[in-house]
Amino acid sequence: MNGYGAFSDDFYLNMVLTTEMDLPKGRESILHFFEQIRRRYPKMQNFYGREKHEFVLEEEKEAGAYRWVSTELKRVNSGVVNPESAEAIDDLHRSVLELIPYELSASPLDCESLSVMFGFDFAYRGNHNDILSEVVGVAPGLQGFMNLPFGKVLSHEPAIQFALDEECRTQCRISFESRTNAYQVRTGDYSEDPISVYLTVRRYDSLGPDETYVQEYDRLVALGRDLIDEYLVASVLKPLQDAISLR
């Protein structure tokens, strides 16, 4: 899985567990959860709060590769950026999911959704909308608008979402994020912010009595990897990489 980094400038995989009930807000529960994470990953030493009931533990970001874990009122999130191996990704997410039922009292019954998001960032100092239009294309019904006298595209972030099972409980969403705005198009002064490609696989509803968070994570990651290997690399990631290298 770490080989995906060859198709983009930055690669990361995030896990998000959303619960039906509020997670514990007590100081002891939150700190004990993060202490258990830090014991397993001693380099995760930066602990801080952001919004109300939102706390983060992360490694230093300067090297460009790091881990992070955060909790919110009804969400637990974890991520690995530019991992050195597939094991480095799975190890963190599995560890977090193993701890959640015991440290945060969030049983598999409490699951509203569990998702994994594969993220790919491409450094490009230019018009993100133009290059996404070129690589991903524009729907035929909208193509005519591209030929208007002043029809410069100011936002092009296509997305598609589809089911991966008959009950539509497991779904996949592929989306793009352009960071080019109208001011940049007007002046030609583009920022160094990246173009992002996201592939998210999400399972909705409570887990069954014989299912665990870790087992479900493994299933979702396997589905995501299959979709990336079979479709995303050839149809999106490699063409986008090639188009950027030619500009």
C-alpha positions in Angstrom: 0.0 0.0 0.0 2.9 2.4 0.6 3.6 2.1 -3.1 0.6 4.4 -3.7 3.0 7.2 -2.7 4.6 6.8 -6.1 1.5 8.3 -7.8 1.3 11.5 -5.8 3.4 13.9 -3.8 1.6 13.0 -0.5 -0.4 9.9 0.4 -2.4 9.3 3.5 -5.1 7.0 4.9 -7.6 8.3 7.5 -10.0 6.3 9.6 -13.2 7.7 11.0 -15.6 6.0 13.4 -18.8 7.9 14.0 -20.9 6.8 17.0 -24.6 7.1 17.7 -24.1 8.2 21.3 -21.8 10.9 22.7 -18.3 9.7 23.7 -17.1 10.1 27.3 -16.3 13.8 28.0 -14.5 13.2 31.3 -10.9 14.3 31.7 -9.8 10.9 33.0 -11.4 8.9 30.1 -10.0 11.1 27.4 -6.5 11.3 28.9 -6.3 7.5 29.6 -7.3 6.8 26.0 -4.5 9.0 24.6 -2.0 7.7 27.1 -2.6 4.2 25.8 -2.0 5.4 22.2 1.2 7.2 23.3 2.5 4.0 25.0 2.3 2.2 21.7 3.7 5.1 19.7 6.1 7.1 21.9 6.8 9.7 19.2 3.2 10.9 19.4 3.8 13.5 22.0 1.9 16.6 20.8 -1.4 16.7 22.6 -3.8 19.7 22.4 -7.4 20.7 22.2 -9.0 22.5 19.3 -12.8 23.0 19.5 -14.9 22.1 22.5 -14.6 18.3 23.2 -12.1 17.9 20.4 -8.6 16.7 21.3 -5.6 15.7 19.1 -2.5 13.6 19.7 0.1 13.7 16.9 3.7 13.3 15.9 5.9 16.1 14.7 5.0 17.0 11.1 8.3 18.5 9.9 9.6 15.3 8.4 6.5 15.0 6.2 5.6 11.6 7.6 3.5 11.4 10.8 0.6 9.8 12.7 -2.3 11.5 14.4 -5.4 10.5 16.4 -8.3 12.8 17.5 -11.6 12.5 19.3 -14.7 14.6 19.0 -18.1 14.5 20.6 -19.3 11.6 18.4 -16.2 10.7 16.3 -12.8 9.1 16.7 -10.3 9.8 13.9 -6.9 8.6 13.1 -4.5 9.1 10.2 -1.1 8.2 8.8 0.6 10.5 6.3 3.3 9.3 3.9 3.8 6.0 5.7 6.9 3.9 5.1 4.8 0.7 4.8 1.3 -0.8 4.7 1.9 -2.2 8.1 2.6 1.3 9.5 -0.9 2.3 8.4 -2.9 -0.6 9.5 -1.1 -0.9 12.9 -2.2 2.5 14.0 -5.8 2.2 12.9 -6.2 -1.3 14.3 -4.7 -0.1 17.6 -7.2 2.7 17.9 -10.1 0.5 17.0 -9.0 -2.1 19.5 -8.9 0.5 22.3 -12.2 2.3 21.6 -14.6 -0.2 23.1 -12.7 -0.4 26.3 -11.3 3.1 26.8 -14.2 5.1 25.3 -17.1 2.7 25.9 -18.1 2.7 22.2 -19.2 -0.9 21.5 -19.8 -2.1 17.9 -23.5 -1.6 18.6 -22.8 2.1 18.9 -21.4 2.4 15.4 -23.2 4.9 13.1 -20.6 4.5 10.4 -17.0 3.4 9.9 -15.0 4.8 7.0 -11.5 4.7 5.6 -10.3 7.5 3.2 -7.4 7.2 0.9 -6.0 10.6 0.1 -3.6 11.7 -2.7 -2.2 15.2 -2.9 -0.6 16.6 -6.1 1.6 19.7 -5.9 0.7 22.0 -8.8 1.1 25.8 -9.0 -1.5 26.4 -11.7 -5.2 26.3 -12.4 -6.4 23.2 -10.6 -9.8 23.4 -12.3 -8.3 23.4 -15.8 -6.2 20.3 -15.2 -9.0 18.5 -13.5 -11.3 19.3 -16.5 -8.6 17.9 -18.8 -7.9 14.7 -16.8 -11.3 13.8 -15.4 -13.4 15.5 -18.0 -16.7 17.4 -18.0 -20.1 15.8 -18.2 -21.3 16.0 -21.9 -24.4 17.9 -20.9 -22.3 20.6 -19.4 -19.6 20.7 -22.1 -21.2 23.6 -23.9 -20.7 26.0 -21.0 -16.9 25.6 -21.4 -17.2 27.5 -24.7 -18.9 30.6 -23.3 -17.0 33.9 -24.0 -16.0 34.4 -20.4 -16.5 30.7 -19.4 -13.4 30.2 -17.3 -14.1 27.4 -14.9 -13.9 28.6 -11.3 -14.8 25.4 -9.6 -14.5 21.8 -10.9 -14.7 19.2 -8.2 -16.6 16.2 -9.6 -17.7 13.4 -7.3 -19.3 10.0 -7.7 -20.8 7.8 -4.9 -22.0 4.2 -5.4 -22.9 1.1 -3.4 -20.7 -1.8 -2.8 -23.3 -4.2 -1.6 -27.0 -5.0 -2.2 -28.2 -3.3 0.9 -26.3 -0.1 0.1 -24.7 -0.2 3.6 -21.2 -0.2 2.2 -20.6 2.7 -0.1 -17.7 4.3 -2.0 -17.2 8.0 -2.8 -14.6 9.4 -5.1 -14.1 13.1 -5.0 -11.7 15.9 -5.9 -10.7 19.1 -4.2 -9.5 22.1 -6.2 -7.9 25.0 -4.3 -8.0 27.5 -7.2 -10.3 30.5 -6.6 -11.6 33.3 -8.7 -8.9 35.8 -7.6 -6.2 33.4 -8.8 -7.9 32.8 -12.1 -8.3 36.6 -12.6 -4.7 37.5 -11.7 -2.8 34.4 -12.8 -1.2 34.3 -9.3 -1.7 30.7 -8.2 -0.9 29.3 -4.8 1.2 26.2 -4.0 -1.8 24.4 -2.4 -2.2 20.8 -3.7 -4.9 19.2 -5.8 -6.5 16.4 -3.8 -8.1 13.1 -4.8 -10.1 11.2 -2.2 -11.4 7.6 -2.3 -13.6 6.9 0.7 -15.2 3.5 1.6 -17.8 3.7 4.3 -20.0 1.2 6.1 -23.2 2.4 7.8 -25.2 1.0 10.8 -24.2 -1.0 13.8 -21.9 -4.0 13.6 -23.3 -7.5 14.0 -22.7 -9.5 17.2 -19.9 -11.5 15.5 -18.2 -8.4 13.9 -15.4 -6.2 15.4 -14.2 -2.8 14.4 -10.8 -4.2 13.4 -12.4 -6.9 11.1 -14.6 -4.2 9.5 -11.6 -1.9 9.0 -9.7 -4.7 7.3 -12.7 -5.3 5.0 -13.0 -1.7 4.0 -9.3 -1.2 3.4 -9.3 -4.3 1.2 -12.2 -2.9 -0.8 -10.5 0.4 -1.2 -7.2 -1.1 -2.3 -9.0 -3.2 -5.0 -10.8 -0.1 -6.3 -7.6 1.9 -6.4 -5.6 -0.9 -8.0 -8.2 -1.8 -10.6 -9.6 1.7 -11.5 -8.2 4.8 -9.8 -4.5 4.4 -10.7 -5.0 4.0 -14.4 -8.0 6.3 -14.9 -7.1 9.2 -12.5 -3.9 9.1 -10.5 -1.4 8.3 -13.3 -3.1 10.6 -15.9 -3.1 13.5 -13.3 0.5 12.9 -12.5 1.4 12.8 -16.2 -0.6 16.0 -17.0 1.1 17.9 -14.2 4.6 16.8 -15.3 3.9 18.1 -18.8 3.0 21.6 -17.6 
